[in-house]
Amino acid sequence: NRRGGGVVSAPGAPEGGHAARSGAGDAPAAAHLRCATANVPTLRPGEHQQGIGLAARLQSLEMQFNEADLHLVGIQEGRFKESQRYDGVSYQIFAVAADDAGSFGVQLWLHRCLRPDVRAVLPHSTRLLEVEARLHLAQGMVQRLVAFSAHAPHLAAPHDAKAGFWDLLTTAVNAAAARSPNAKIVVLLDANA
C-alpha cells in the first residue's frame, strides 16, 4: 500500500540522480536515499488482538520495506497508543501517538544501515513528526537530515483543519531549514489529495 517514493540526491551525485543500486541493508552509494510513504491503519491492535499481533504486523512491514530497499519510510495512520521509539530488526522507528479517538499518529522509519545518530525528535501533532539525524553513508560520507512524516486532512475536512495543518507543516519545514541550513530536508507526506 505504498503511495509514493523517490530518491533524494546529495551534491556530487551523478547526473540525473541515479547511482549504482544498493540494497537497503547497505549504506546508500553517492548519498542516494530511497524513500516512501505508506498509510497503514492496521498498526493499532483491536480489542481482541494480543501484543504479538502488532509485533507481527510491524515485522511484516519491516520485511516489505527492507525488500523494497527503502532507507526512509513515513507512516501515516500508525495509530500507536503512545508516542515512542521502537527498535525493529532493520529500522529505528519513531512514532507519534494517535489522538484520543484512536485516529492518526505518524511514524518515521530510519534504516539501520544508515547508522542514524538522532539529534532531535519533534512531535508537532498527531499528523506531523520531525526527526533530525546524522546519517552515515557509503565511503564515509555523513549527511545531516531533517525528515518529516506528515498526514494532511482529507478534502472534506473543515477549512480551518486543512489550513492549520498546512500552516504547521510550512512553519516546521521553514524552521528546520533555518536551524539546519546544510541539512537535506525530506517530507514524507500523505497529502490526501
N, C-alpha and C positions, 0 to 999 in steps of 0.2 A: 504494500500500500504506500510505496514511496511516491511522493508528489513531485519531487524535483531534485536536481542535483547539479553539481558543477565542479569546476576546477578553479582554484584560486592560485594565481601565479605571483611569484615574487620577482623583484628586479633581477635581471641576469638570466631569467628563464628563456628557453629557446623561443624563436619567433613563432607566433601562433598559439603559444601557451601549452604546447604539447611536449612531453618528455617521455623517456622510456618508462613503460608501465611498471609500477612497483605494487606489490600486494599490500593490503592494509597492515599486515604483520611486519612490514619493513618500513623504516623511515622513508618518507617520500623523497624521490630524486628531484633535484633542481627546485626545491621548495614548492612543489605542487601538492595541494591538499584536495582529496576527493571528499565532497560534502553532499549531504542530502537532508531532507526534512521528511518527517513522517507523522501523520495524525493517527495515533493508535489508542483509541479509547478503551482498549482491552486490558490496560495495566492495573486497573482498580479491581481488586478481588470482590466478588459478590459475597453476600452473607453466607452462602453455602460452601464457599471455597476456603481451603486452608492456605496458609502461607506458602506451601510448596507450589500451589498453582501459579502464584505471582512469580516465584523464582523460575519456574519452568518457562513461563512466557518471556521473562527477561532473557533467559538463556537462548531461547529460540530467536528472538530479535537480534541478540548479540551475534549469533552464528550467521544469520542472514546478512547483517551489516558487514561483518568481517569477510564473508564470502564475496560480497559486492565491493570489497577493497575500499571501504569508506573510512576516512580518518576523523571526520566531524559529522555528528548527526544531531539535528534539532528535532525534538519530540514535542508534539502538541497533544493535548488531552491525555497526558500521562497519568493524571488523577491519583498520584500518591497521596496518602493521608497526611504525611508530614514532609516538610522540606528536609532534604538530606543529601548526603554524599553516599554513593553506593559503589563499591569496587567489584566490577564484573571481571570475568576472565580476560577479556580483551579491551575493555573500556573502563574509564573512570566516568561515573555518571553523577551529574549534579542535577537535583530536582527541586522544583518549587511545588509546594503542596497545592492541591485542588482547593476550590473555595468551599464555604460551609455546606453548599448543596451537593458537593462531590463532583463538580464540573471543573474543566480547565486543568491547570497545572502543566507547566512546561519543563523540559529537561534538555540538557546539553551533554552529549556523549563525546568524550575525547579518547581516541585510540591510544593504548599504552605504548605503541611503537614510537609515539612522539615524545615519550618521556616528559609529559607535561609538568611544568613547575607552576602550579596555580598560585597566582598572586592575589586574586580577589574573586569572590562570588557575590554578585549583587542581585538579589531577587527584587525586581522593581514592582511586580504584581503577579497575580496568578497566571497572567498572559505574557509576561516578559521576564527573561532571565539573562543576565550578563555575566560572562566569565572571562577574566583576563589571565593569560598564561604565557609563559615562555615555552616554546616548542623546540625540541632538539631534532633537527632534520638530518638528512644524509650529508656526508662529507663534513661533519662537524658544524654545520650551519645552525644558528639559533635564531628563531623568528619570534618576535613578540606578537601576540594575537589577542584581540578582543572579539569575542564571539557572542552573538545574541541568539537565543531561541525565542521566537515570538509567535503569537496566535491572535490574529485580528478578529474582531467581532464579525459575525455574518452580515450580509447585506440588509436583512430585515431588522437588525438591531436598532435601537434608538440612535438618532444622530449624535446625541451627547456621548454615548458609549463609544461610537466609532471615532469621533473627533478626539475624545480623551485618549484612546489607545494610540492613535497616530501621533498625537502631540507628545505623549510619553515616550514613544519609540524614537521620534525625531530628537527630542531633548537628550535622551540617553546616548544615542549614537553621536550626536554633536559633542556632548561632554566627554565621551570616550576618545574622540578624535583630538580634542583639545588637550586632554590629560596625557594621551599616549600618541604623539604625532608620528612616531616611527612604527607603530603597530599596524598590522593588517587587520582590517575590520571586516567581519563576516556576519551577515544577518541571515539566519535560517528561519524562514517565515512561512506560515500558512496564512496567506492573505485573505482567504475566504472570498475570493473574487469570482 
